[in-house]
Amino acid sequence: MRRVAASALVVAAVVLVPCLAAAQGGEASRAVAGGGISVPGWMGKIDANEASRGQVLANSKLSAEGTGLHVTTGPAVAYWNPANKASGNYTVKATFTESKYMNLNNHPHPYGIVIAGNDMGTDQQSYLYCAAYGNGNFIVRGFGPQSFRMNGGEGESNAAVHKAAGPGQPVTQEIAMSVKGDKVSCAINGTTVATYDKSALVGPGKLKSTDGIYGIRFSHNTEGTVTGLTMTKQ
């Protein structure tokens, strides 16, 4: 009986560990009704871990809203237009608005700017992003093609990042990523919140270059609009 009980415990543990790992990442990604990309020229790719769980790009949605973009996820996804490229010294910025903070999730999820995109849409794609949460946190992370974290797993707090008054309330963030000389920085609402040496970002397993495609990224189960996506040379 003891051997049977021990075996049962081992089996339970094997089953439970993946479940716990999934739970630690938050709620499961949903599928958005009428999903897909309806903005001419734009493309997207969901995270590899989302694809491994059976998610597809059509489970998130990118549509036009006025002169801007409306994103509703599903699986976490990066969106870009291949015509949008930046090289040398530049700044890419946009304004992100969650009209109803946390309306699709049970904890804050981030959204932000993508730069330095290379081999986008392939298994070897690389890019860097800076994203804000509606609770005052921000995160800087890259894919090359494996992910690498520049400021921790869940990012860090900064007074410059706006906080929503509560779930269902609006919150807006202006996010900018800049490359200048040997530095790469992220500014949120006009304040530089992080700066890194290029040498910490470019290399084997990380970015191929800080030159490349720029775009946007939204975490899973998140809805927001993007306006004023622009690139200026420095």
C-alpha positions in Angstrom: 0.0 0.0 0.0 2.8 2.4 0.8 4.4 1.7 -2.6 1.1 2.4 -4.4 0.6 5.5 -2.4 4.1 6.8 -3.1 3.6 6.0 -6.8 0.4 7.9 -6.8 2.1 10.9 -5.2 4.8 10.9 -7.9 2.2 10.8 -10.7 0.2 13.6 -9.1 3.4 15.7 -8.8 4.3 15.2 -12.4 0.8 16.3 -13.5 0.6 19.2 -11.0 3.9 20.9 -11.8 3.0 21.9 -15.3 -0.4 23.1 -14.0 1.3 25.2 -11.4 3.8 26.6 -14.0 0.9 27.6 -16.2 -0.9 29.2 -13.2 2.1 31.2 -12.3 2.0 32.8 -15.7 -1.6 34.0 -15.0 -4.9 33.1 -16.7 -4.9 31.1 -20.0 -4.9 33.1 -23.2 -8.4 33.4 -24.7 -9.4 33.4 -28.4 -10.7 36.7 -29.7 -13.9 36.5 -31.8 -13.3 37.8 -35.3 -9.6 37.9 -34.8 -6.9 38.4 -37.3 -5.2 41.4 -38.9 -7.3 43.8 -40.9 -4.9 46.7 -41.2 -3.2 46.7 -44.7 0.5 46.0 -44.7 0.7 44.8 -41.1 1.9 41.4 -39.9 2.2 39.7 -36.6 3.6 36.7 -34.7 2.5 35.3 -31.4 5.0 34.1 -28.8 6.5 30.7 -29.2 5.1 29.5 -25.9 1.7 30.5 -27.0 2.0 28.6 -30.2 3.2 25.5 -28.3 -0.1 25.6 -26.4 -2.1 25.6 -29.7 -2.7 29.3 -30.0 -2.6 30.9 -33.4 -2.2 34.5 -34.7 -5.9 34.7 -35.6 -6.8 34.3 -31.9 -5.7 38.0 -31.4 -7.0 41.0 -33.3 -5.4 44.0 -34.9 -7.8 46.6 -36.6 -7.8 50.2 -37.5 -9.4 52.8 -35.3 -9.4 56.3 -36.7 -5.8 57.1 -37.6 -4.6 54.6 -35.0 -4.7 50.9 -34.2 -6.9 48.8 -31.9 -5.5 45.6 -30.4 -7.3 42.8 -28.6 -5.4 39.7 -27.5 -5.7 36.5 -27.2 -2.2 35.2 -27.2 0.7 37.6 -26.6 1.8 39.1 -29.9 4.1 41.5 -31.7 2.7 43.5 -34.7 4.6 45.3 -37.3 4.6 46.8 -40.8 7.7 45.7 -42.8 7.9 49.2 -44.2 8.6 50.6 -40.8 12.3 50.4 -40.4 14.8 52.4 -38.3 18.6 52.5 -38.3 21.4 54.5 -36.7 20.2 56.9 -34.1 16.4 57.1 -33.8 13.4 57.3 -31.5 10.2 55.3 -31.9 7.2 56.4 -29.9 3.5 55.9 -29.5 0.6 56.5 -27.1 -1.1 53.5 -25.6 -4.5 53.6 -24.0 -6.4 51.0 -22.0 -9.9 52.5 -22.0 -10.9 49.8 -19.5 -8.0 48.7 -17.4 -7.8 44.9 -16.9 -11.1 44.3 -18.7 -9.9 41.0 -20.2 -7.6 39.8 -17.4 -7.3 39.2 -13.7 -4.0 41.0 -13.2 -2.1 43.8 -15.0 -0.6 43.0 -18.4 1.9 45.1 -20.4 1.9 46.7 -23.9 4.5 48.8 -25.6 7.0 49.6 -28.3 9.1 47.1 -30.4 12.4 48.1 -32.0 15.4 46.3 -33.6 13.2 43.7 -35.3 15.1 41.3 -37.6 13.9 38.1 -39.3 10.5 39.0 -38.1 7.8 36.4 -38.6 10.4 33.5 -38.5 11.5 31.2 -35.7 14.8 33.2 -35.7 13.2 36.7 -35.2 14.8 39.1 -32.7 13.5 42.3 -31.2 13.6 44.5 -28.1 10.5 45.9 -26.4 9.7 48.3 -23.6 6.2 47.9 -22.2 4.1 49.6 -19.5 1.5 48.1 -17.1 -1.4 50.1 -15.8 -0.3 49.6 -12.2 2.9 51.7 -12.5 5.3 49.0 -13.6 7.3 48.6 -16.8 9.3 45.8 -18.4 12.2 45.7 -20.9 12.7 42.4 -22.6 14.2 41.0 -25.8 13.8 38.0 -28.0 16.8 36.6 -29.9 15.0 34.2 -30.6 14.9 33.1 -26.9 13.7 35.7 -24.5 16.2 37.7 -22.4 15.1 39.9 -19.5 16.7 43.3 -18.9 14.8 44.3 -15.7 13.5 41.2 -14.1 10.7 38.8 -14.8 7.8 41.2 -14.0 9.7 44.4 -14.5 9.9 47.2 -11.9 7.9 50.1 -10.8 8.6 53.7 -11.7 6.7 56.9 -10.7 6.6 58.0 -14.4 4.3 55.1 -15.3 0.7 56.1 -15.0 -1.6 54.0 -12.8 -5.3 53.3 -13.5 -7.7 54.4 -10.8 -8.9 50.8 -10.8 -10.2 48.0 -13.0 -12.4 49.2 -15.7 -10.9 52.7 -15.6 -8.9 54.4 -18.4 -5.1 54.7 -18.3 -2.7 56.1 -21.0 1.0 55.8 -21.4 3.3 57.5 -23.9 6.2 55.1 -24.6 9.4 55.9 -26.5 12.4 53.8 -27.3 15.6 55.5 -28.5 18.9 54.4 -29.9 21.7 57.0 -29.6 25.4 56.2 -30.0 26.2 53.1 -27.9 23.0 53.5 -25.7 19.4 52.2 -25.9 16.8 53.8 -23.7 13.1 53.7 -22.9 11.1 56.7 -21.8 7.6 56.6 -20.4 5.4 59.7 -20.2 8.5 61.9 -20.9 10.8 60.3 -18.3 13.7 58.0 -19.1 13.1 54.9 -17.1 15.9 52.6 -18.4 19.1 52.9 -20.3 21.3 50.0 -21.5 24.6 49.7 -23.4 24.2 48.2 -26.8 26.8 45.6 -25.9 24.3 44.2 -23.3 21.7 43.8 -26.0 23.4 42.8 -29.2 25.2 39.5 -29.6 24.7 35.7 -29.7 21.3 34.7 -28.4 20.2 38.4 -28.2 19.6 41.1 -30.8 21.2 40.9 -34.3 21.4 44.7 -34.4 19.6 47.7 -33.1 18.7 48.5 -36.7 15.6 46.9 -37.9 11.8 46.9 -38.0 9.7 48.7 -35.3 6.2 48.0 -34.2 4.1 47.2 -31.1 3.6 44.4 -28.6 0.7 43.4 -26.4 0.7 40.7 -23.7 -2.1 38.1 -23.6 -5.7 38.9 -22.8 -5.2 42.7 -23.2 -7.1 45.4 -25.1 -6.0 48.9 -26.0 -5.5 51.5 -28.7 -2.3 52.8 -30.2 -2.0 56.3 -31.7 0.9 58.4 -33.0 3.3 55.6 -33.8 6.2 57.5 -35.3 9.9 57.2 -35.9 12.3 60.2 -35.9 16.0 60.3 -36.7 18.3 61.7 -34.0 
